[in-house]
Amino acid sequence: MENHTLDIKDYLKIIKRRRKFLYIPFLLIALISLLLAVLLPSIFRSTSTILIEAQEIPSELVRSTVTTFADQRIQVISQRIMTRPNLTEIIKKYDLYADDRKKKTEEVILEKMRKSIKVETISADVADHRSGASAQATIAFTLTFDDKSPALAQKVANELTSLFLKENIKSRTESAENAALFLSEESKRLKAKIQEIQNSLATFKERNLNQLPQISALNQQELTSLSNQLLSLDSQERSLNDRRFYLEGELAQIDPNAMASNAAGNRVFDMKDRLKELQSQYPSVLSSHSPNHPDVIKIKREIESLQKEIGSNSDINAMNAELTDKKAELALLLKQYSEKHPDIQKLQKQISALQQSLVDAKQSEYTNTTLQPDNPAFITLKSQLDSVKTEIESLNYTRGQIKAKMEELRNSLRQAPLVEKEYTDLLQELDNTNIRYREVSAREMEAQISQQLEMERKGERFTLIDPPQEPLEPVSPNRIAILILGLLVAVCTGFGAVALAEIFDPTINGPKAVTAILGMEPLAAIPYLESETENKAQSNRRKLLLIGCVAAGLLAAILFHMIIMPLDVFWYKLLRVIGNQ
């Protein structure tokens, strides 16, 4: 069938012809929307408004340890409040969802309650006091709870608001306490570490006192000074050795008993004079006495003894002369070479041997003689020689001490670089720990002030400015909107059903359809003439339809009364809804 243009009369005929496709969907959808508008339970909402008040004391003076943003803190508190224990306790306290608790699981009930709780922030444009720029900031938030009972909605909203305020105070106080406690523990740890490093540093200094960097320069100066002292001692020793050689030479040429006298004041001859005298007496005594005479034997023995002593003195004189020559030779070599030269060391060994031999010979001489030296010149030279020897021994002892000290200083200077590195590391660690300790101590003091700020409620806080009230009107469902929307949907559905039925029906209805098919208009259009039988059948169908509608309505009312709710209750509810709207 080709398309043809339809006018308003054609549309009215189509609606009349397809009226059952219009009425049935319209009535069904309208009835459903009416039932939804009437039967859907009313949901009441109780709302509280909480203001976020800024810190009373300027942040430049006291800085709070709670640094999270308000939005973030609100979300955290919301999650803490809507935990299973809190919600379960509220449900049991106010006997919420009594019917659902008998049929559904606890998780479903908790999820339903979480969906009934809403937290929405209120933002505003505020100016930053430091930069002056305008920015969005959360200044307040609302907490709502939805329930079928307005009284329960108000009670639960009030309970949730109290939990929110308490949790905010608790979380801020705990945050400040935790920050102060952490910084206190960190301060104690750093203080203990500083004490440990100081003890290690003191032990290190005590163990490496002479190798410390600040001592190295003094050690170097002291080493230079000791080197100069050693050179001075060497010069003094050479002078004393020359003096000793001279005194020993002079002493060897002087007779220690040249001026000896006995107790009666008579002069006592020395050994040479005594020998000469005895040798001159021996012939005269031998001429007067026999060789075996005691006087002759006594003189003879004394002569032999004196001859031996004189021979010993000759050896001593020879050794003195040789010792003097060796010392003179050593003095000449010392002017040309150092003390470590092989020739000088060889001469020193020879001189030491001669000195020891001379000492032994003189010891034997002094032991054998019964007379003490009484020659003033000898005694003076001997005392000077002893003094020179004592000074030389003192110089040798001092040299040994200086050399030992110099070796100790050299060892300290050699070890100084290694000690300096470890010492510098300890000092650096101590300085870094001290800096960290001062920073933590300052932050600890700030945290303690911030903790006191939170305890006295002087920091940022939540203030309830609009407590939850018992709602007077439900927030849902919007029954008028449901009815209007249902009627619109019912009308659209009915006309849509009529259009679909007309489109898919292949029958020809009206002269325009014939004209569209044949290309020419019919001569006349005879309307459909119903017979009496058809009129009776049509009347019967209308009666049956009416009876069916009445029966269906009665059946629906009975089922509604028995299954859903009594009709009188429904009537009162309907009146209440109409009155509220």
LUMNU-402544 format. One record per residue (C-alpha): residue number from 1; x, y, z; chain; residue in three letters. Coordinates in steps of 0.5 Angstrom, whole numbers, padded with zeros to 4 digits. Layout:
! residues N
NUM/X/Y/Z/A/ala .
...
//
This chain:
! residues 581
1/0000/0000/0000/A/met .
2/0003/0007/-0002/A/glu .
3/0003/0012/0003/A/asn .
4/-0003/0017/0003/A/his .
5/-0004/0024/0007/A/thr .
6/-0008/0023/0013/A/leu .
7/-0012/0029/0016/A/asp .
8/-0015/0030/0023/A/ile .
9/-0022/0026/0021/A/lys .
10/-0017/0020/0019/A/asp .
11/-0014/0020/0026/A/tyr .
12/-0020/0020/0030/A/leu .
13/-0023/0014/0026/A/lys .
14/-0016/0011/0027/A/ile .
15/-0017/0012/0034/A/ile .
16/-0024/0010/0034/A/lys .
17/-0023/0004/0030/A/arg .
18/-0017/0002/0035/A/arg .
19/-0019/0004/0041/A/arg .
20/-0018/-0002/0045/A/lys .
21/-0011/-0001/0044/A/phe .
22/-0011/0006/0047/A/leu .
23/-0015/0004/0053/A/tyr .
24/-0012/-0002/0055/A/ile .
25/-0005/0000/0056/A/pro .
26/-0007/0007/0058/A/phe .
27/-0011/0004/0064/A/leu .
28/-0006/-0001/0066/A/leu .
29/0000/0004/0066/A/ile .
30/-0005/0009/0070/A/ala .
31/-0007/0004/0075/A/leu .
32/0001/0002/0076/A/ile .
33/0003/0009/0077/A/ser .
34/-0003/0011/0082/A/leu .
35/-0001/0004/0086/A/leu .
36/0006/0007/0086/A/leu .
37/0004/0014/0088/A/ala .
38/0000/0011/0094/A/val .
39/0004/0005/0096/A/leu .
40/0011/0007/0096/A/leu .
41/0013/0009/0103/A/pro .
42/0015/0016/0105/A/ser .
43/0022/0017/0107/A/ile .
44/0023/0023/0112/A/phe .
45/0030/0026/0112/A/arg .
46/0033/0029/0118/A/ser .
47/0039/0034/0117/A/thr .
48/0044/0037/0121/A/ser .
49/0049/0043/0119/A/thr .
50/0056/0043/0122/A/ile .
51/0061/0049/0121/A/leu .
52/0068/0048/0120/A/ile .
53/0071/0054/0125/A/glu .
54/0078/0056/0124/A/ala .
55/0084/0056/0129/A/gln .
56/0083/0061/0134/A/glu .
57/0090/0063/0135/A/ile .
58/0094/0065/0129/A/pro .
59/0098/0059/0125/A/ser .
60/0104/0064/0125/A/glu .
61/0104/0064/0133/A/leu .
62/0102/0056/0134/A/val .
63/0102/0051/0128/A/arg .
64/0097/0045/0129/A/ser .
65/0100/0038/0128/A/thr .
66/0094/0036/0124/A/val .
67/0095/0038/0117/A/thr .
68/0090/0035/0113/A/thr .
69/0085/0038/0109/A/phe .
70/0078/0039/0112/A/ala .
71/0075/0035/0106/A/asp .
72/0080/0029/0107/A/gln .
73/0079/0029/0115/A/arg .
74/0071/0029/0114/A/ile .
75/0072/0023/0109/A/gln .
76/0076/0019/0114/A/val .
77/0071/0021/0120/A/ile .
78/0066/0018/0116/A/ser .
79/0069/0012/0114/A/gln .
80/0071/0011/0122/A/arg .
81/0064/0012/0124/A/ile .
82/0060/0008/0119/A/met .
83/0064/0002/0121/A/thr .
84/0060/-0005/0123/A/arg .
85/0061/-0004/0130/A/pro .
86/0058/0003/0130/A/asn .
87/0052/0002/0125/A/leu .
88/0050/-0005/0129/A/thr .
89/0050/-0001/0135/A/glu .
90/0045/0004/0132/A/ile .
91/0041/-0001/0129/A/ile .
92/0040/-0005/0135/A/lys .
93/0039/0002/0140/A/lys .
94/0033/0005/0135/A/tyr .
95/0031/-0002/0133/A/asp .
96/0032/0000/0125/A/leu .
97/0030/-0004/0120/A/tyr .
98/0026/-0009/0124/A/ala .
99/0023/-0013/0118/A/asp .
100/0029/-0013/0114/A/asp .
101/0033/-0016/0120/A/arg .
102/0028/-0022/0120/A/lys .
103/0029/-0024/0112/A/lys .
104/0036/-0021/0110/A/lys .
105/0043/-0021/0112/A/thr .
106/0047/-0017/0116/A/glu .
107/0051/-0014/0111/A/glu .
108/0045/-0012/0107/A/val .
109/0042/-0008/0113/A/ile .
110/0049/-0005/0114/A/leu .
111/0049/-0003/0106/A/glu .
112/0042/0000/0106/A/lys .
113/0044/0004/0112/A/met .
114/0050/0007/0109/A/arg .
115/0046/0009/0103/A/lys .
116/0041/0012/0108/A/ser .
117/0047/0016/0111/A/ile .
118/0050/0022/0107/A/lys .
119/0055/0027/0108/A/val .
120/0056/0033/0103/A/glu .
121/0061/0039/0104/A/thr .
122/0059/0046/0103/A/ile .
123/0064/0050/0100/A/ser .
124/0065/0058/0099/A/ala .
125/0070/0063/0096/A/asp .
126/0075/0065/0101/A/val .
127/0081/0070/0100/A/ala .
128/0088/0067/0102/A/asp .
129/0091/0072/0108/A/his .
130/0098/0071/0105/A/arg .
131/0097/0071/0098/A/ser .
132/0090/0075/0097/A/gly .
133/0088/0070/0092/A/ala .
134/0081/0067/0092/A/ser .
135/0080/0060/0093/A/ala .
136/0075/0055/0094/A/gln .
137/0075/0052/0101/A/ala .
138/0070/0048/0105/A/thr .
139/0067/0052/0111/A/ile .
140/0061/0047/0113/A/ala .
141/0058/0040/0111/A/phe .
142/0051/0037/0112/A/thr .
143/0050/0030/0115/A/leu .
144/0043/0027/0113/A/thr .
145/0040/0020/0115/A/phe .
146/0033/0018/0111/A/asp .
147/0028/0013/0114/A/asp .
148/0021/0012/0114/A/lys .
149/0020/0014/0121/A/ser .
150/0021/0022/0122/A/pro .
151/0022/0021/0129/A/ala .
152/0027/0015/0128/A/leu .
153/0031/0020/0122/A/ala .
154/0032/0025/0127/A/gln .
155/0034/0021/0133/A/lys .
156/0039/0017/0128/A/val .
157/0042/0024/0125/A/ala .
158/0043/0026/0132/A/asn .
159/0047/0020/0134/A/glu .
160/0051/0020/0128/A/leu .
161/0052/0028/0129/A/thr .
162/0055/0027/0136/A/ser .
163/0059/0021/0134/A/leu .
164/0062/0026/0128/A/phe .
165/0064/0031/0133/A/leu .
166/0067/0026/0138/A/lys .
167/0071/0023/0133/A/glu .
168/0073/0029/0130/A/asn .
169/0076/0031/0137/A/ile .
170/0078/0024/0139/A/lys .
171/0082/0024/0132/A/ser .
172/0085/0031/0133/A/arg .
173/0087/0030/0140/A/thr .
174/0090/0023/0138/A/glu .
175/0094/0026/0132/A/ser .
176/0097/0031/0137/A/ala .
177/0099/0026/0142/A/glu .
178/0102/0022/0137/A/asn .
179/0106/0027/0134/A/ala .
180/0108/0030/0141/A/ala .
181/0110/0022/0143/A/leu .
182/0114/0021/0137/A/phe .
183/0118/0027/0137/A/leu .
184/0119/0026/0144/A/ser .
185/0122/0019/0143/A/glu .
186/0126/0021/0137/A/glu .
187/0129/0027/0141/A/ser .
188/0131/0022/0147/A/lys .
189/0134/0017/0141/A/arg .
190/0138/0023/0138/A/leu .
191/0140/0025/0145/A/lys .
192/0142/0018/0147/A/ala .
193/0146/0018/0140/A/lys .
194/0149/0024/0142/A/ile .
195/0152/0022/0148/A/gln .
196/0154/0015/0145/A/glu .
197/0158/0019/0140/A/ile .
198/0161/0024/0145/A/gln .
199/0163/0018/0149/A/asn .
200/0166/0015/0143/A/ser .
201/0170/0021/0141/A/leu .
202/0173/0022/0148/A/ala .
203/0175/0015/0148/A/thr .
204/0178/0016/0141/A/phe .
205/0182/0022/0143/A/lys .
206/0184/0019/0149/A/glu .
207/0187/0013/0145/A/arg .
208/0190/0018/0139/A/asn .
209/0192/0024/0143/A/leu .
210/0198/0025/0140/A/asn .
211/0195/0024/0133/A/gln .
212/0190/0029/0133/A/leu .
213/0189/0034/0128/A/pro .
214/0190/0040/0133/A/gln .
215/0196/0036/0136/A/ile .
216/0200/0035/0129/A/ser .
217/0202/0042/0128/A/ala .
218/0205/0042/0135/A/leu .
219/0208/0035/0134/A/asn .
220/0211/0038/0128/A/gln .
221/0214/0044/0132/A/gln .
222/0216/0040/0138/A/glu .
223/0220/0035/0133/A/leu .
224/0224/0041/0130/A/thr .
225/0225/0044/0137/A/ser .
226/0228/0037/0139/A/leu .
227/0232/0036/0133/A/ser .
228/0235/0043/0134/A/asn .
229/0236/0041/0141/A/gln .
230/0240/0034/0139/A/leu .
231/0244/0038/0134/A/leu .
232/0246/0043/0140/A/ser .
233/0247/0037/0145/A/leu .
234/0252/0034/0139/A/asp .
235/0256/0040/0139/A/ser .
236/0256/0040/0147/A/gln .
237/0259/0033/0147/A/glu .
238/0264/0034/0142/A/arg .
239/0266/0040/0147/A/ser .
240/0266/0036/0153/A/leu .
241/0270/0030/0149/A/asn .
242/0275/0035/0147/A/asp .
243/0276/0037/0155/A/arg .
244/0276/0030/0157/A/arg .
245/0281/0028/0152/A/phe .
246/0285/0034/0155/A/tyr .
247/0284/0033/0162/A/leu .
248/0286/0026/0161/A/glu .
249/0292/0027/0158/A/gly .
250/0294/0032/0163/A/glu .
251/0292/0028/0169/A/leu .
252/0297/0022/0166/A/ala .
253/0303/0027/0166/A/gln .
254/0302/0028/0174/A/ile .
255/0304/0024/0179/A/asp .
256/0299/0023/0184/A/pro .
257/0303/0023/0190/A/asn .
258/0309/0028/0188/A/ala .
259/0307/0032/0195/A/met .
260/0306/0026/0200/A/ala .
261/0308/0026/0207/A/ser .
262/0307/0022/0213/A/asn .
263/0304/0023/0220/A/ala .
264/0310/0026/0222/A/ala .
265/0310/0031/0217/A/gly .
266/0316/0028/0213/A/asn .
267/0316/0027/0206/A/arg .
268/0314/0021/0203/A/val .
269/0318/0019/0197/A/phe .
270/0315/0016/0190/A/asp .
271/0316/0010/0188/A/met .
272/0322/0012/0183/A/lys .
273/0325/0015/0189/A/asp .
274/0324/0010/0193/A/arg .
275/0327/0005/0188/A/leu .
276/0333/0009/0187/A/lys .
277/0334/0010/0195/A/glu .
278/0333/0002/0196/A/leu .
279/0338/0001/0190/A/gln .
280/0343/0005/0193/A/ser .
281/0342/0002/0200/A/gln .
282/0342/-0005/0198/A/tyr .
283/0350/-0006/0196/A/pro .
284/0352/-0003/0203/A/ser .
285/0347/-0007/0207/A/val .
286/0349/-0013/0203/A/leu .
287/0356/-0012/0204/A/ser .
288/0354/-0012/0212/A/ser .
289/0350/-0018/0212/A/his .
290/0349/-0024/0208/A/ser .
291/0344/-0025/0203/A/pro .
292/0340/-0029/0207/A/asn .
293/0339/-0024/0212/A/his .
294/0332/-0021/0214/A/pro .
295/0334/-0014/0212/A/asp .
296/0337/-0016/0205/A/val .
297/0331/-0020/0204/A/ile .
298/0326/-0015/0205/A/lys .
299/0330/-0010/0201/A/ile .
300/0331/-0014/0195/A/lys .
301/0323/-0016/0196/A/arg .
302/0321/-0009/0196/A/glu .
303/0326/-0007/0190/A/ile .
304/0323/-0013/0186/A/glu .
305/0316/-0010/0188/A/ser .
306/0317/-0003/0186/A/leu .
307/0320/-0005/0179/A/gln .
308/0314/-0009/0178/A/lys .
309/0310/-0002/0180/A/glu .
310/0314/0002/0176/A/ile .
311/0313/-0002/0170/A/gly .
312/0306/-0002/0171/A/ser .
313/0306/0005/0171/A/asn .
314/0310/0005/0165/A/ser .
315/0304/0001/0161/A/asp .
316/0299/0006/0164/A/ile .
317/0303/0012/0161/A/asn .
318/0303/0009/0154/A/ala .
319/0296/0007/0154/A/met .
320/0295/0015/0156/A/asn .
321/0299/0017/0150/A/ala .
322/0296/0012/0145/A/glu .
323/0289/0014/0148/A/leu .
324/0291/0022/0147/A/thr .
325/0293/0020/0140/A/asp .
326/0286/0017/0138/A/lys .
327/0282/0022/0141/A/lys .
328/0286/0028/0137/A/ala .
329/0285/0023/0131/A/glu .
330/0277/0023/0132/A/leu .
331/0277/0030/0133/A/ala .
332/0280/0031/0127/A/leu .
333/0275/0026/0123/A/leu .
334/0269/0029/0126/A/leu .
335/0270/0036/0123/A/lys .
336/0270/0032/0116/A/gln .
337/0265/0026/0117/A/tyr .
338/0259/0025/0121/A/ser .
339/0258/0020/0127/A/glu .
340/0256/0014/0123/A/lys .
341/0262/0014/0118/A/his .
342/0266/0007/0119/A/pro .
343/0273/0010/0121/A/asp .
344/0269/0015/0126/A/ile .
345/0266/0009/0129/A/gln .
346/0272/0004/0129/A/lys .
347/0276/0010/0133/A/leu .
348/0270/0010/0138/A/gln .
349/0271/0003/0139/A/lys .
350/0278/0003/0140/A/gln .
351/0278/0009/0144/A/ile .
352/0273/0006/0149/A/ser .
353/0277/-0001/0149/A/ala .
354/0283/0004/0151/A/leu .
355/0279/0007/0156/A/gln .
356/0277/0001/0159/A/gln .
357/0284/-0002/0159/A/ser .
358/0286/0005/0163/A/leu .
359/0281/0004/0168/A/val .
360/0282/-0003/0170/A/asp .
361/0290/-0001/0170/A/ala .
362/0289/0005/0174/A/lys .
363/0284/0001/0179/A/gln .
364/0289/-0004/0180/A/ser .
365/0294/0001/0181/A/glu .
366/0290/0005/0186/A/tyr .
367/0288/-0002/0189/A/thr .
368/0295/-0004/0190/A/asn .
369/0297/0003/0193/A/thr .
370/0296/0005/0200/A/thr .
371/0297/0012/0199/A/leu .
372/0291/0017/0197/A/gln .
373/0293/0022/0191/A/pro .
374/0295/0028/0195/A/asp .
375/0298/0032/0189/A/asn .
376/0293/0039/0189/A/pro .
377/0294/0039/0181/A/ala .
378/0292/0032/0180/A/phe .
379/0286/0032/0185/A/ile .
380/0284/0039/0181/A/thr .
381/0285/0035/0174/A/leu .
382/0282/0029/0177/A/lys .
383/0275/0033/0180/A/ser .
384/0275/0037/0173/A/gln .
385/0275/0030/0169/A/leu .
386/0270/0027/0173/A/asp .
387/0265/0033/0172/A/ser .
388/0266/0033/0165/A/val .
389/0265/0025/0165/A/lys .
390/0258/0026/0169/A/thr .
391/0256/0032/0164/A/glu .
392/0258/0027/0158/A/ile .
393/0253/0022/0161/A/glu .
394/0248/0027/0163/A/ser .
395/0248/0029/0155/A/leu .
396/0248/0022/0153/A/asn .
397/0242/0020/0157/A/tyr .
398/0239/0027/0155/A/thr .
399/0240/0025/0148/A/arg .
400/0237/0018/0149/A/gly .
401/0231/0021/0151/A/gln .
402/0230/0026/0146/A/ile .
403/0231/0021/0140/A/lys .
404/0226/0017/0144/A/ala .
405/0221/0023/0144/A/lys .
406/0223/0024/0137/A/met .
407/0221/0017/0134/A/glu .
408/0215/0018/0138/A/glu .
409/0213/0024/0135/A/leu .
410/0215/0021/0128/A/arg .
411/0210/0015/0129/A/asn .
412/0205/0020/0131/A/ser .
413/0206/0024/0125/A/leu .
414/0205/0018/0120/A/arg .
415/0199/0016/0124/A/gln .
416/0196/0023/0124/A/ala .
417/0192/0022/0117/A/pro .
418/0189/0016/0118/A/leu .
419/0187/0018/0125/A/val .
420/0185/0025/0122/A/glu .
421/0180/0022/0117/A/lys .
422/0176/0018/0123/A/glu .
423/0176/0024/0128/A/tyr .
424/0173/0028/0122/A/thr .
425/0168/0023/0121/A/asp .
426/0166/0023/0128/A/leu .
427/0166/0030/0129/A/leu .
428/0161/0031/0123/A/gln .
429/0157/0025/0125/A/glu .
430/0156/0029/0132/A/leu .
431/0155/0036/0129/A/asp .
432/0149/0033/0124/A/asn .
433/0146/0029/0130/A/thr .
434/0146/0036/0134/A/asn .
435/0143/0039/0128/A/ile .
436/0138/0034/0128/A/arg .
437/0137/0034/0135/A/tyr .
438/0136/0041/0136/A/arg .
439/0131/0041/0130/A/glu .
440/0127/0035/0133/A/val .
441/0127/0039/0140/A/ser .
442/0124/0045/0137/A/ala .
443/0119/0041/0133/A/arg .
444/0117/0037/0140/A/glu .
445/0116/0044/0143/A/met .
446/0111/0046/0138/A/glu .
447/0108/0039/0138/A/ala .
448/0107/0040/0145/A/gln .
449/0104/0047/0144/A/ile .
450/0099/0044/0139/A/ser .
451/0097/0038/0143/A/gln .
452/0095/0043/0149/A/gln .
453/0092/0047/0143/A/leu .
454/0087/0041/0141/A/glu .
455/0086/0039/0149/A/met .
456/0083/0046/0150/A/glu .
457/0079/0046/0144/A/arg .
458/0083/0052/0141/A/lys .
459/0085/0049/0134/A/gly .
460/0080/0048/0128/A/glu .
461/0074/0045/0130/A/arg .
462/0067/0043/0128/A/phe .
463/0061/0047/0131/A/thr .
464/0054/0044/0130/A/leu .
465/0050/0050/0128/A/ile .
466/0044/0047/0126/A/asp .
467/0042/0041/0130/A/pro .
468/0038/0035/0126/A/pro .
469/0030/0036/0127/A/gln .
470/0024/0032/0126/A/glu .
471/0022/0032/0119/A/pro .
472/0015/0034/0118/A/leu .
473/0015/0033/0110/A/glu .
474/0018/0027/0107/A/pro .
475/0023/0028/0102/A/val .
476/0021/0022/0097/A/ser .
477/0017/0019/0094/A/pro .
478/0014/0025/0090/A/asn .
479/0007/0023/0089/A/arg .
480/0005/0028/0084/A/ile .
481/0011/0027/0080/A/ala .
482/0010/0020/0079/A/ile .
483/0002/0021/0078/A/leu .
484/0004/0026/0072/A/ile .
485/0009/0022/0069/A/leu .
486/0005/0016/0070/A/gly .
487/-0001/0019/0066/A/leu .
488/0004/0022/0061/A/leu .
489/0007/0015/0060/A/val .
490/0000/0012/0059/A/ala .
491/-0002/0017/0054/A/val .
492/0004/0016/0050/A/cys .
493/0004/0008/0051/A/thr .
494/-0003/0008/0048/A/gly .
495/-0002/0012/0042/A/phe .
496/0004/0008/0041/A/gly .
497/0000/0002/0041/A/ala .
498/-0005/0005/0036/A/val .
499/0000/0007/0031/A/ala .
500/0003/0000/0031/A/leu .
501/-0003/-0003/0030/A/ala .
502/-0005/0001/0025/A/glu .
503/0002/0000/0021/A/ile .
504/0002/-0007/0022/A/phe .
505/-0006/-0008/0020/A/asp .
506/-0006/-0010/0012/A/pro .
507/-0014/-0008/0011/A/thr .
508/-0016/-0002/0007/A/ile .
509/-0020/0003/0011/A/asn .
510/-0023/0009/0008/A/gly .
511/-0024/0012/0001/A/pro .
512/-0017/0015/0001/A/lys .
513/-0014/0008/0002/A/ala .
514/-0017/0006/-0005/A/val .
515/-0015/0012/-0008/A/thr .
516/-0008/0011/-0006/A/ala .
517/-0008/0004/-0009/A/ile .
518/-0012/0005/-0015/A/leu .
519/-0010/0012/-0017/A/gly .
520/-0017/0014/-0018/A/met .
521/-0023/0016/-0013/A/glu .
522/-0029/0011/-0012/A/pro .
523/-0036/0014/-0014/A/leu .
524/-0039/0013/-0007/A/ala .
525/-0037/0010/0000/A/ala .
526/-0042/0006/0003/A/ile .
527/-0041/0006/0011/A/pro .
528/-0041/-0001/0014/A/tyr .
529/-0049/-0002/0016/A/leu .
530/-0049/-0007/0023/A/glu .
531/-0054/-0012/0023/A/ser .
532/-0059/-0013/0029/A/glu .
533/-0055/-0019/0031/A/thr .
534/-0048/-0015/0031/A/glu .
535/-0052/-0009/0035/A/asn .
536/-0054/-0015/0040/A/lys .
537/-0047/-0018/0040/A/ala .
538/-0044/-0011/0041/A/gln .
539/-0048/-0009/0047/A/ser .
540/-0047/-0016/0050/A/asn .
541/-0039/-0015/0049/A/arg .
542/-0040/-0008/0053/A/arg .
543/-0044/-0011/0058/A/lys .
544/-0039/-0017/0059/A/leu .
545/-0033/-0012/0059/A/leu .
546/-0036/-0007/0064/A/leu .
547/-0038/-0013/0068/A/ile .
548/-0031/-0016/0067/A/gly .
549/-0028/-0009/0069/A/cys .
550/-0032/-0009/0076/A/val .
551/-0030/-0016/0077/A/ala .
552/-0023/-0015/0076/A/ala .
553/-0024/-0008/0081/A/gly .
554/-0027/-0012/0086/A/leu .
555/-0022/-0018/0086/A/leu .
556/-0016/-0013/0086/A/ala .
557/-0019/-0009/0092/A/ala .
558/-0020/-0016/0095/A/ile .
559/-0013/-0018/0094/A/leu .
560/-0010/-0011/0096/A/phe .
561/-0014/-0012/0102/A/his .
562/-0012/-0019/0104/A/met .
563/-0005/-0019/0102/A/ile .
564/-0002/-0011/0102/A/ile .
565/-0006/-0007/0107/A/met .
566/-0013/-0006/0109/A/pro .
567/-0017/-0002/0105/A/leu .
568/-0019/0003/0111/A/asp .
569/-0012/0004/0112/A/val .
570/-0011/0005/0105/A/phe .
571/-0016/0010/0105/A/trp .
572/-0013/0014/0111/A/tyr .
573/-0006/0014/0107/A/lys .
574/-0009/0016/0101/A/leu .
575/-0012/0022/0105/A/leu .
576/-0006/0024/0108/A/arg .
577/-0002/0024/0102/A/val .
578/-0007/0028/0098/A/ile .
579/-0007/0033/0105/A/gly .
580/0001/0033/0105/A/asn .
581/0001/0035/0097/A/gln .
//
